[in-house]
Amino acid sequence: MTTEVVAQNGKPRAVKAAADDLVEVRMTVNGTPAVLSLPARVTLADALRDHLGLTGTHVGCEHGVCGMCTVLVDGEAARACLLFAVQLDGAEIVTVEGLGRPDDLHPLQEAFGRNHALQCGFCTPGFLMSSYDLLSNQPEVTEEELPEQLSGVICRCTGYRNILTAVKETQEAHPDGIPAPGNCAHRALVGRATGQAGGSTDGREAAEVTEDTRRIDIVLPDGDPTIAVDIRTEIGVSVDAVWRVFDDVALLARCLPGAELTEDLGEDHYAGRARVSVGPIKLAFKGVAHVVEHDRAGQRLRVLAQGQDTGGAQTQADIVLRTEATATGTAMRAEAKVYLTGRIAQFGRALAGDVSRRMFEQFADALREAATSGQAPSGPVKAPSALKLLFVPLIDRIRAVLRRKSR
């Protein structure tokens, strides 16, 4: 079976593709350039949800009737369930995530909240995008025409009246035209779980999401991190010896549990991969790191990093390492703000914190070995095992309780 692949502009990008062949598609989604490699049969809705992690686009009937999956394609409302992603090479897509931010909502979103124009919320993204399209293209639409114009989205909760009130209120508040989407900017786009039987992530079903990440500016999310880590440990070697390792990024990377440096991208940017395994959850990340501060005199190293795996997990981090000379060697302090999405975010904060602390302890041990010998650790530094993560924190807490009782 073969499928003809035609771009949105009517020009064929590839004449034919077998059903399981991966086709490269480049599009701009909410202001971010994205490159997808996925089967030709994948719909735009599935590409947005499963391969870019934009789950605000809801899927209802999958026949183009309910309107839940409405997005903007090159400025026009479209049903994401009726379009194949490969049709949209070169297109600009805006989803409900691009409409506004939690701390700076679009006027339509504010009006929907103010007028209680939602109950279960499943139809809300579709109504927001359809309403935006309507007010953008027909700003003079009358109140009498609104019910028919918005009838392309089905709601089973509200009875529509509050929705119509919210749209009319927004129109009246902006007689010169509705504001453009306010959250379209360059950011990381990564998938969530693949949704394939058996959780396959072998690259045939899961799209490869890049985004032209080579030497990009890493922009961390707004708001509180998933976990915040502040750890201090003693290393029995001199500060100079520790900084000789910090000066050699390839050697430093060898000290990181489960990590591997794959390429020097220049200008203090590096590509790499890392593996994390906790019980049944196994993740293989590919990503980039940017050394934004390397101050030997001030004894401070700061790194921004982000990575994603084909199964949809994403991690972004702001890591600061500080050193200070002590009577016995070096005190090293690590401060990290870590943002997690996808399967890895299913870890509780306590478990994620334990994972981070154990990995830092392993890093400190490997750093001590490298600083002492001037060479990479004798063997690969493996990420902590599930059993160790389970029992060591428990043992630590028991010891803490016993110490308190002995006082």
Summary of the structure (lengths in Angstrom):
residues: 407
radius of gyration: 25.2
end to end distance: 75.2
largest distance: 80.6
contacts: 1288
relative contact order: 0.11
helix: 31%
strand: 30%
